[in-house]
Amino acid sequence: MNMDSVYQYLGFQAQTSDDSETLSRDNLWLFGVATFAVLWAIAWLYRDSLEIQDVNKKHVFVTGCDTGFGNLLCRRLDRRGFRVIAGCLTEKGADDLKRTTGPHLKTVLLDVTSTASIQKAMVWTRQEVGEKGLWGLVNNAGRSLPMGPSEWMRLEDFNSTLKVNMTGVIEMTITFLPLIKQAQGRIVNVASVLGRVAANGGGYCISKFAVESFSDCLRRDIHYFGVKVCIIEPGFFKTGVTSLDPLERELHRLWNQLTSEVKASYGDKYLDNYIQIQRLIMNAVCDSDLSKVTNCMEHALLSAYPRTRYSAGWDAKLWWIPLSYMPSCVIDIGLKLVMPRPAKSV
Ligand SMILES: NC(=O)c1ccc[n+]([C@@H]2O[C@H](COP(=O)([O-])OP(=O)(O)OC[C@H]3O[C@@H](n4cnc5c(N)ncnc54)[C@H](OP(=O)(O)O)[C@@H]3O)[C@@H](O)[C@H]2O)c1
């Protein structure tokens, strides 16, 4: 078969001169690359859609289930037939959740900042799951407060967030790992786009960067045992962690603990301007459809081939994640343009 008949077969015009032969050869390459890309995308989508079997024999432990993503995830996993163990911080949260779910969902009181509470939950879970082990651990519990300019924080302000979002995730994972290994299951860690782009002072961004790196190290260390580690990176959603009233109350508290010298360097109007801009941004970006996040968590638990990272929400996919690959000066300039200037800035 000569090249002319190949070109004709592919719909290209037969060429005669040297130049047009090169052009047709380029077209052939293009066609080959496009075909490969389409086939690769079809194979990826097919692989991504494959699900595990025997869901109703698998146990999943979720932390922070009183409200928000954790609460919705438990209800959805329960409907799917999973044996859900919901870690709730309060009795009221546990009772409310039980009222809206089936008899298979069990709740356990859990404070991820307390070693005793984590140990107690693990012993109870070990009895519950038996020889099968634990299929999934979703480290979802988290808090955002206090958030604000770094200079306004004391060490205990950083620690109050790190204790829940960072140390809590690490201790829960290490404690429950033997049960996960037994089931060759999954660990699903909830990070944030603020674990990719550090846009706020306080412990929140630090803790979410820590969750990202802890999860990466863990995934590389334990894949030998058939355990998978997935990271969820939600954008901004309307939940407890983005609720404006507590965020603003905490900003006032931080302001009130500053010395008069530091206050003077920011000026009288700074706090009000800061709060106004924060309100404007949060109202503009926060999405109320929490299922965008729980869909990712469900995929991580149900898929035969879970992804390493899931970005949830349009702001994450189109803004925050692309921004995280840009030079730091782009984010520096963007924030400089948006945030208020202190009175004594140079
Ligand atoms: N919403 C967002 O825009 C967003 C974006 C990116 C990532 N995330 C992450 O998503 C996760 C879930 O947050 P959410 O948005 O669903 O907010 P949420 O409704 O406030 O959920 C967080 C849950 O964690 C619980 N919790 C707090 N401290 C705890 C502790 N020491 N031990 C156990 N549980 C504790 C909270 O209980 P109480 O309500 O009783 O305090 C609450 O039920 C967090 O890790 C958060 O950082 C959220």
The ligand as an SDF file (V2000), in Angstrom:
LIG
                    3D

 48 52  0  0  0  0  0  0  0  0999 V2000
  -16.7250   24.4720   53.7800 N   0  0  0  0  0  0  0  0  0  0  0  0
  -15.6810   24.7300   53.0320 C   0  0  0  0  0  0  0  0  0  0  0  0
  -15.6800   25.6970   52.2530 O   0  0  0  0  0  0  0  0  0  0  0  0
  -14.4780   23.8320   53.0910 C   0  0  0  0  0  0  0  0  0  0  0  0
  -13.5160   23.9780   52.1140 C   0  0  0  0  0  0  0  0  0  0  0  0
  -12.4050   23.1560   52.1240 C   0  0  0  0  0  0  0  0  0  0  0  0
  -12.2690   22.2010   53.1080 C   0  0  0  0  0  0  0  0  0  0  0  0
  -13.2040   22.0770   54.0700 N   0  0  0  0  0  0  0  0  0  0  0  0
  -13.0040   21.0430   55.0950 C   0  0  0  0  0  0  0  0  0  0  0  0
  -14.1090   20.1610   55.1120 O   0  0  0  0  0  0  0  0  0  0  0  0
  -14.1530   19.5130   56.3740 C   0  0  0  0  0  0  0  0  0  0  0  0
  -15.5840   19.5200   56.8830 C   0  0  0  0  0  0  0  0  0  0  0  0
  -15.9500   20.8450   57.1660 O   0  0  0  0  0  0  0  0  0  0  0  0
  -17.3740   21.4540   56.7750 P   0  0  0  0  0  0  0  0  0  0  0  0
  -17.1240   22.4410   55.7210 O   0  0  0  0  0  0  0  0  0  0  0  0
  -18.3570   20.3850   56.5430 O   0  0  0  0  0  0  0  0  0  0  0  0
  -17.7020   22.3120   58.0920 O   0  0  0  0  0  0  0  0  0  0  0  0
  -18.5160   21.9190   59.4020 P   0  0  0  0  0  0  0  0  0  0  0  0
  -19.9590   21.8290   59.0860 O   0  0  0  0  0  0  0  0  0  0  0  0
  -18.1000   22.8910   60.4520 O   0  0  0  0  0  0  0  0  0  0  0  0
  -17.9890   20.4520   59.7360 O   0  0  0  0  0  0  0  0  0  0  0  0
  -16.8660   20.2090   60.5270 C   0  0  0  0  0  0  0  0  0  0  0  0
  -17.2650   19.2110   61.5750 C   0  0  0  0  0  0  0  0  0  0  0  0
  -16.1100   18.8580   62.3490 O   0  0  0  0  0  0  0  0  0  0  0  0
  -16.5260   18.8600   63.7150 C   0  0  0  0  0  0  0  0  0  0  0  0
  -15.4020   19.0580   64.6260 N   0  0  0  0  0  0  0  0  0  0  0  0
  -14.8020   20.2230   64.9910 C   0  0  0  0  0  0  0  0  0  0  0  0
  -13.8370   19.9920   65.8890 N   0  0  0  0  0  0  0  0  0  0  0  0
  -13.8340   18.6460   66.1050 C   0  0  0  0  0  0  0  0  0  0  0  0
  -13.1010   17.7970   66.9490 C   0  0  0  0  0  0  0  0  0  0  0  0
  -12.1550   18.2760   67.7790 N   0  0  0  0  0  0  0  0  0  0  0  0
  -13.3490   16.4760   66.9190 N   0  0  0  0  0  0  0  0  0  0  0  0
  -14.3030   15.9800   66.1170 C   0  0  0  0  0  0  0  0  0  0  0  0
  -15.0610   16.7170   65.3110 N   0  0  0  0  0  0  0  0  0  0  0  0
  -14.8190   18.0480   65.3020 C   0  0  0  0  0  0  0  0  0  0  0  0
  -17.5270   19.9860   63.8020 C   0  0  0  0  0  0  0  0  0  0  0  0
  -18.3290   19.8650   64.9620 O   0  0  0  0  0  0  0  0  0  0  0  0
  -19.0120   21.1960   65.5650 P   0  0  0  0  0  0  0  0  0  0  0  0
  -19.8620   21.7650   64.4640 O   0  0  0  0  0  0  0  0  0  0  0  0
  -19.7830   20.6910   66.7190 O   0  0  0  0  0  0  0  0  0  0  0  0
  -17.8730   22.1100   65.9140 O   0  0  0  0  0  0  0  0  0  0  0  0
  -18.3030   19.8040   62.5310 C   0  0  0  0  0  0  0  0  0  0  0  0
  -19.3480   18.8910   62.6780 O   0  0  0  0  0  0  0  0  0  0  0  0
  -13.1690   20.2610   57.2810 C   0  0  0  0  0  0  0  0  0  0  0  0
  -11.9850   19.5140   57.3770 O   0  0  0  0  0  0  0  0  0  0  0  0
  -12.9290   21.5570   56.5150 C   0  0  0  0  0  0  0  0  0  0  0  0
  -11.6720   22.1130   56.8150 O   0  0  0  0  0  0  0  0  0  0  0  0
  -14.3200   22.8740   54.0870 C   0  0  0  0  0  0  0  0  0  0  0  0
  1  2  1  0
  2  3  2  0
  2  4  1  0
  4  5  1  0
  4 48  2  0
  5  6  2  0
  6  7  1  0
  7  8  2  0
  8  9  1  0
  8 48  1  0
  9 10  1  0
  9 46  1  0
 10 11  1  0
 11 12  1  0
 11 44  1  0
 12 13  1  0
 13 14  1  0
 14 15  2  0
 14 16  1  0
 14 17  1  0
 17 18  1  0
 18 19  2  0
 18 20  1  0
 18 21  1  0
 21 22  1  0
 22 23  1  0
 23 24  1  0
 23 42  1  0
 24 25  1  0
 25 26  1  0
 25 36  1  0
 26 27  1  0
 26 35  1  0
 27 28  2  0
 28 29  1  0
 29 30  1  0
 29 35  2  0
 30 31  1  0
 30 32  2  0
 32 33  1  0
 33 34  2  0
 34 35  1  0
 36 37  1  0
 36 42  1  0
 37 38  1  0
 38 39  2  0
 38 40  1  0
 38 41  1  0
 42 43  1  0
 44 45  1  0
 44 46  1  0
 46 47  1  0
M  CHG  2   8   1  16  -1
M  END
$$$$
